[in-house]
Each structure stands twice: as structure tokens, then as C-alpha cells.
Amino acid sequence: MAAPVWRQEWRDHPLRRPVDVVEAWALLVVGVALWVGAPVAGLAAGWSVYRHDSAVAVEQAATRERVPAVVLENASDVAPSTYDSGRGIKAQVKVRWTGSDGQQGQGKAFVPADTKRGEQTPIWLDEKGRMTSPPLSGTDVWLGAATIGVTSTAFAAGTAAVVGVGVRRIADRRRAAQWEYEWRRTGPDWTRGYA
């Protein structure tokens, strides 16, 4: 029973050349990198981002405060913003708040487009009493880690695949050059009796 083509490079036979052995070993390394290295790289990158973002989320939760703010103008009177949170169109309106330390502030915040003047909306303040974004949630942390992990895996797998294609092309060129060289040496002997 004949061995599959991919296993023939490993066996000692008259048509095997050194380039075949080098190609087989290189493709084995590329295969291991593709099926083992790429997922490990993705997991490592995702875990690193998860640890970093988890620490950032804890730090943000400790230094940010959620306070109610009073809306100072009708959101429908303001042009809707291109900001879309996935929960409907938002408008950026003026708001006023009082922090837990009694300090008052005023600024602009995104609110639903149907918010009326005088209604309250929650905002987040940093330790200096300035408006800021909410702290990272657990979903944000996991989503960031998953995105980086999948992207890293895909990048590593793509790199391994490109290297594999490159190895195959270089080996094919080398084989073609060797066959051409040997044909130039043996071809005249073969055709001499038939000319």
C-alpha cells in the first residue's frame, strides 16, 4: 500500500532530495505553530488584556462616583448626536449636578432623545469632580479580552499559514532548479540515440 504524499518525504527513497526533508520538517514546525502556537498566543494575549482591564476596572470603580444630574434643556431641541449606544439615539445636553462632597458642576452629557428639561439622568464623576465615562464593567473586560485573544489567534495562524506557503514555494523552486540542472546533464544522453 502506497504511503500518503505527505509521508513520502520522511521515507528514504531514490527520488527524495534534501530539499524534501527540509520542507517536511519546516511544514511540521509550521503545522505545530498553526495548531498549537496560534491558540496559545491568543490565550496569552487575551489573558494579559483581561488581567490589565480587570485592574483598570477596579481602579475606576474606586475613583469614580455615580451621581444624579438635572437636565437643563429638552433633548428634542438639540440636534441628535451621531453617538448611538445601542439603546437608541442620544442627544448631548447641558446638565447640572452636585457631587457627594457638595461641590456643584455643570457640563454636557448624552441622554436619550426624548429626555425633558428638569428630568434626572445619571452621570459619572472622577475624584476631582469632573464628568467622565462609567467604569469598565465585567462585560467590557471580557469583551476586550476575547477580542484581543481572537485577533491574536487569527494573526498568529495567518502568519504561520503565510510562512507555510512561503516554505512550499521556496522548496518547489529549489526542486525545479535541481530537476532542470539534472535534465541538462542527462537529457543529451537520453536523446542521442533517437536523433
N, C-alpha and C positions, 0 to 999 in steps of 0.2 A: 504494500500500500504506500503510495507516494505521500511524503510529508507536505503539509501546507507550505505555501510560498514563504511566509514569514519565518518558518522554522528552518528553511533550507540554508539561510545564511550562517546558522550555527554549526551545521554539519560539515565535515571535511569531504569535499567532492572536487572533481577536476575543474569545474567552472568557477569555483569560489575564489575570489580575489581578496586581497587585504582590504580594499575599499568596502567590500560587502560586510566584512566583520566589523569594521569601524562604524559603518552605517547601522548595523544591527544593534551594537552597543549604544550608539548615540540615540537611536529611536527608543531603546529600552529606558534610558535615562529620561528622555522627553516624556515617555508614557508615564513613568513614575511621577515626574513633575506635574503632569496634567491631572492625574487621578488622585494623587496624594498631596503633592505640594500646593496646588491651587486651593483646594479646600482648607488646608492648614493655614495658608496665608490669609484666606478670607476670614477664618475663625479668629486668628490672631489680631487682624485689623479690627474686626467687629468688637472683640472683647476689649481691646485697647480704647476704642471710642466709647464703649459702654461705661468702662471704669471712669474715664475722663468726664463724660457728660453726667454721670451719677454724682460725682464730686461737685460739679458745677451746679447741678440741681439742688443739692443740699446747701451749698453756699448761698445760692439765690433765695431759697426758701427762708434762710436765716436772716437775710439782709433786705428782703422786700416785704412790703406790707400792703394788704388789700384794703382799700377804703372806699366808701361811697362818695360819688361826686354828683353834684347837681348840674343838669344840662341847662345851659344859658340861652339856647336858641333851638328852634324847631329843626330837626334833621331834614325834614322835607323841603325847607327853604334853602338848604345848602346843596350844591351840586353833588350827586353821588360820587363816591370815590371809586377808583378802579380797584381798590383793595376789596377782595372777596375772601372771607374767611371760611367759605364752605357752608356758612349758616345764613346766607342771604347777603344782599348788598348793604354796605356800610357807608355812612357819611361821617366826615370829620367835623365835629362841632366844638364850640367853646364849652368848657366845664369848670366848675369851682369845687374845691374840696377843703376839708380840714383834716390834717393828719392826726395821729394818736398823740402827738406832742403838743397839739393845739395850734400849730402853725398852719396858716391858710395859704392856698395856692390856686393858681388859675392856669389853664392850658387848653390844648385841643386833644380830643380823644375820639376814637372810632366808636360809633354807636349804630344800632340798626336804623334803617332809613325811615322807619315810622315813629321814632322817638320824639316826644313833645318836650317843649320847654318846661322846666320845673321837675321833670322826672329824674330819678336817680339811676346812675349806672356805676358799676364797679370799675375802679382803676387800680393800678399798682404803683407804689412809690418806692424809691430806693432809700437808703439810710440817710440821704441828705434832703429828702422830701421832694425829689424831682420825679416826674412821671417816667415810668419805664415799662418794659414788657413784663408779662407774668413769668414766674419762674418755670423752668423746664418741668414738664410733667413726666411721669413714668412712661407714657406713650411716646412722648418726644424722644426720650432717651433710647427706648427700644427701637423706634423707627430709624433714628440716626445710626445706631449700631448695625441694624440689619441692612440699611442702605450701603454703608461703607463695606460691610462684610461681603455682600453680594457683588458689589462693584469690584472689590479687590480680588475675589474669586474669579470673576469674569476676565479681569485684566491679566491675572496670572495664567489662566487657561489659554487666553488668546496669545499671550507671549510664548507659551510652550508650544502651541499649535504652529505659530509662525516659525519658531526655531525648528520644529519637526519638518515643515515644508522646506525650509532652507537646507537642512541636512540632506533631505531626499534629493533636492535639485543639485546640490554640490556633488553628491555621490553619483547621480546619473551623468553629470558632465564628465566626471572623472572616469567612469566606466566607458562612456562613449569615446573619450580620448584614448583610453587604453585599447579599445577594440579597433579604432582607426589605426593606431600605431601597429598593432599586431597584423591587421589586414594588409597594411603596406609591406610588411615583412613577408607574409606568407601568400598573399594574393598572386604575385607573379609566378610562384612555383605551381600553383593550382591551375592557372590559365595557360601555362607554357605549352602543355601538350595538346590543348584544344585550339590554339590559334592558327 
